[in-house]
Amino acid sequence: MIFKTSKKRFTRHSSFMTPSAPAKALPALLMLSLLSFSAAAQTKTKLKYPKPDAREVFDSVAAPAVPLGGTRAYAEFLAAHQRYPGAALQQGLQGTVPVSFIVEKTGAISEVKVDQPLAPELDAEALRLIRSGPRWTPARHRGQVVRQRVRVPVSFVLSPGSAEVVKRPAPAAAPAGAPANSAADPDAPLAVAPDVPTRPVGGTETFFDWIQQHQVYPRLARQRKIQGRVMVEFMVQPDGSLTDARVLKKMGSGLDEEALRLIKTAPKWEPATYKGRPLKQKMVLPVIFQL
């Protein structure tokens, strides 16, 4: 009897020490450890690509900024709205002006500058052209909209064939016994660089202002929403009149005819001079049409 009682007590106490309670707690502890490890892993992943500084400017990004309408439309905008400076035309200046700027997160551009100056007149026109351009779609990098530095070359190219012409002076008498045709033709033109190039009376800006004030936008071009620049070649005569005007590249819809009318009716220029003598000089200027 005593033995049985002791056995029952032993059995009752031994049930207390059964491993069932720790065994049930083990999966919960394991799950907690896994969750802790997962959280730590996620924290490391986030820290791998920290959020960029809001003012940081990127030169290379995953998705670069692009002008609204695409790069082709942007190139056409630059070509159509370029105003070749008259002083640069007179001096025969041409080349490429590299311009850099920042495309902001809003798509606006800022900090426009010339990276390598070419000529003051061309540099100024390149800056004006870029600043007047359309907005951009901002760049994206690592899932964020960022600021990006963009570089655009602005080219200025003169039309071939522009030259200054002066009548060749009468040649000296041919030596005795020389062939009759050995003397140079006195009417043959000679291309020379004038000492003082031709220029509009009052300056280039005054001339372009006159063009703007007297321009009559062709109805057909307005209906078709055609705009751009018509390059016109003309000759400035020794008396300052503008003659021999012709369009180098036609646009149609009445723009070419209006450009020619403006040049033919424009005020006289100050003629070019060579050794104090007035001479005729060929010029190429754009007539801008903008809606």
C-alpha positions in Angstrom: 0.0 0.0 0.0 2.8 2.3 0.8 4.5 1.3 -2.4 1.5 2.1 -4.5 1.0 5.5 -2.9 4.6 6.3 -3.5 4.2 5.3 -7.2 1.2 7.5 -7.6 3.1 10.4 -6.2 6.0 9.7 -8.4 3.7 9.5 -11.4 2.0 12.8 -10.5 5.3 14.6 -10.1 6.8 13.0 -13.2 4.0 14.4 -15.4 5.2 17.8 -14.3 8.6 17.1 -15.8 7.3 15.8 -19.1 9.1 17.5 -22.1 5.8 18.4 -23.9 5.7 22.1 -22.8 9.3 23.0 -24.1 8.6 21.0 -27.3 5.5 23.2 -28.0 7.5 26.5 -27.4 10.3 25.5 -29.8 8.4 26.2 -33.1 7.4 29.6 -31.8 11.0 30.5 -30.9 12.2 29.3 -34.3 9.6 31.4 -36.1 10.6 34.5 -34.1 14.2 33.9 -35.1 13.3 33.6 -38.8 11.3 36.8 -38.6 14.2 38.6 -37.0 16.6 37.4 -39.7 14.2 38.4 -42.4 13.8 41.9 -41.0 17.6 42.3 -40.8 17.9 41.1 -44.4 15.4 43.7 -45.5 17.1 46.4 -43.6 20.4 45.6 -45.4 18.7 45.7 -48.8 17.3 49.2 -48.2 20.6 50.4 -46.9 22.3 49.1 -50.1 20.8 51.9 -52.2 20.3 55.0 -50.0 18.0 57.7 -51.2 20.0 60.2 -53.2 20.5 63.8 -52.2 17.6 66.0 -53.5 20.2 68.4 -55.0 22.5 65.9 -56.4 23.2 66.1 -60.2 23.8 63.0 -62.2 25.8 62.7 -65.4 24.8 59.1 -66.0 21.4 57.6 -65.1 19.3 54.5 -65.9 16.6 56.5 -67.8 18.1 59.7 -69.2 16.1 62.9 -69.6 14.5 63.5 -73.0 12.9 66.7 -74.5 9.2 66.7 -74.8 8.2 65.4 -78.3 11.5 63.5 -78.7 15.0 64.2 -79.8 14.1 64.6 -83.5 11.5 67.3 -82.7 14.0 69.0 -80.5 16.6 69.1 -83.2 14.0 70.5 -85.6 13.1 73.2 -83.0 16.8 74.2 -82.7 17.2 74.4 -86.5 14.0 76.3 -87.1 14.5 78.9 -84.3 18.2 79.6 -84.8 19.1 83.2 -85.7 22.5 83.4 -87.3 24.1 86.5 -85.8 24.6 89.1 -88.5 28.1 90.0 -87.1 29.1 86.3 -87.3 27.8 86.1 -90.9 29.8 89.2 -91.9 32.9 87.7 -90.4 32.3 84.3 -91.8 32.2 82.7 -88.4 30.9 79.1 -88.1 31.3 76.1 -85.9 29.8 74.2 -83.0 29.0 75.6 -79.5 28.8 72.9 -76.8 26.1 73.9 -74.3 25.4 72.1 -71.0 22.5 72.5 -68.6 20.6 70.7 -65.8 17.2 69.2 -66.4 15.4 69.7 -63.1 12.9 67.2 -61.6 10.1 69.4 -62.9 11.4 69.1 -66.5 12.6 72.8 -66.5 16.2 73.5 -67.4 18.7 75.6 -65.4 22.4 76.5 -65.2 22.7 76.8 -68.9 26.3 77.5 -69.9 28.8 77.2 -72.8 31.4 74.6 -72.1 33.9 75.7 -74.7 33.4 79.3 -76.1 33.6 79.7 -79.9 32.7 83.3 -80.6 30.8 85.8 -78.4 28.0 86.2 -81.0 27.6 82.5 -81.6 27.9 81.7 -77.9 25.1 84.1 -77.0 22.8 82.8 -79.7 23.4 79.2 -78.6 22.4 80.1 -75.0 19.3 82.0 -76.1 18.3 79.0 -78.3 18.6 76.4 -75.5 16.8 78.6 -72.9 13.9 79.1 -75.3 13.5 75.4 -76.0 10.7 73.1 -74.8 10.6 71.4 -71.4 12.0 68.0 -70.8 10.9 64.7 -69.3 13.1 64.4 -66.2 15.6 61.6 -65.7 15.0 58.6 -63.4 17.6 56.6 -61.5 17.1 53.7 -59.1 13.3 54.4 -59.0 13.7 58.1 -58.2 13.2 61.2 -60.3 16.6 62.9 -60.3 18.4 66.0 -61.7 20.6 65.3 -64.7 23.3 67.3 -66.5 22.7 67.3 -70.3 25.0 68.4 -73.1 23.8 69.6 -76.5 26.0 70.8 -79.4 24.6 73.8 -81.3 26.0 74.0 -84.8 26.3 77.1 -86.9 27.0 76.4 -90.6 27.3 79.1 -93.3 25.9 78.3 -96.7 28.6 77.5 -99.3 29.4 80.1 -101.9 29.2 83.2 -99.9 31.9 85.5 -101.2 32.8 89.1 -101.6 33.1 90.3 -105.2 34.9 93.4 -106.6 35.5 94.2 -110.2 39.1 93.5 -111.2 41.1 96.7 -112.0 42.1 97.2 -115.5 45.3 95.3 -116.2 48.6 96.8 -117.4 49.3 96.9 -121.1 50.6 93.6 -122.3 54.3 93.5 -123.2 55.3 93.8 -126.9 55.2 90.5 -128.7 52.9 88.9 -126.1 49.7 87.0 -127.4 46.7 89.2 -127.6 44.7 87.1 -125.2 47.4 87.1 -122.5 46.0 90.1 -120.7 43.5 89.3 -118.0 39.8 89.9 -118.7 39.0 93.3 -117.1 35.4 92.2 -116.6 36.3 89.0 -114.7 35.2 89.2 -111.1 37.7 88.8 -108.3 36.8 87.5 -104.9 38.4 89.5 -102.1 37.8 90.0 -98.4 36.5 93.6 -97.8 38.3 95.9 -95.3 34.9 96.8 -93.9 32.1 94.2 -94.4 28.5 95.2 -95.3 26.0 95.8 -92.5 22.5 97.0 -92.0 22.0 100.6 -91.3 21.4 100.9 -87.6 22.8 97.4 -86.9 21.7 93.8 -87.2 19.1 94.0 -84.4 17.4 97.0 -86.1 17.2 95.0 -89.4 15.6 92.0 -87.8 13.2 94.2 -85.9 12.2 95.7 -89.3 11.6 92.2 -90.7 9.4 91.3 -87.7 7.3 94.5 -88.0 6.7 94.2 -91.7 6.2 90.4 -91.9 2.8 89.2 -93.2 2.4 85.6 -92.2 1.0 83.6 -95.1 -2.5 82.4 -94.5 -1.9 78.9 -95.9 1.2 78.5 -93.6 -0.8 79.7 -90.6 -3.6 77.3 -91.4 -1.2 74.4 -91.7 0.7 75.7 -88.6 4.0 75.7 -90.5 6.8 77.7 -88.9 10.6 77.9 -89.2 13.3 79.9 -90.9 13.8 80.6 -94.6 17.4 81.0 -95.5 17.7 83.8 -98.1 20.8 84.7 -100.1 21.1 88.2 -101.5 23.7 90.7 -102.8 24.3 94.0 -101.2 25.3 96.3 -104.0 27.8 99.2 -103.8 24.9 101.6 -103.4 23.6 99.6 -100.4 20.5 98.1 -102.2 19.6 94.4 -101.8 19.3 92.5 -105.1 19.5 88.9 -106.5 17.5 87.5 -103.5 16.9 83.7 -103.7 15.7 81.1 -101.2 18.4 78.4 -100.5 15.9 75.8 -99.2 12.2 76.1 -99.8 9.6 75.6 -97.1 6.5 76.2 -99.2 3.0 77.4 -98.1 3.8 81.0 -99.1 6.8 81.3 -96.6 9.4 81.5 -99.4 7.6 84.2 -101.3 7.1 86.3 -98.2 10.8 86.0 -97.2 11.8 87.2 -100.7 9.4 90.1 -100.5 10.8 91.2 -97.2 14.4 91.2 -98.4 13.6 93.0 -101.7 11.7 95.7 -99.8 14.1 96.0 -96.9 16.0 99.3 -96.2 19.4 99.8 -97.8 22.5 98.5 -96.1 25.9 100.2 -95.7 28.0 98.6 -98.5 31.2 96.8 -97.9 34.4 98.7 -98.8 37.8 97.5 -100.1 40.6 100.0 -100.0 38.1 102.8 -99.5 36.0 101.7 -102.5 32.4 100.4 -102.1 31.9 96.9 -103.5 29.1 94.3 -103.6 29.0 91.5 -101.1 26.9 88.3 -100.9 25.0 87.7 -97.7 22.9 84.9 -96.3 20.3 85.6 -93.6 17.4 83.7 -92.0 13.9 85.1 -92.1 12.1 83.6 -89.1 8.5 82.6 -89.2 7.0 81.8 -85.8 3.4 81.4 -84.7 
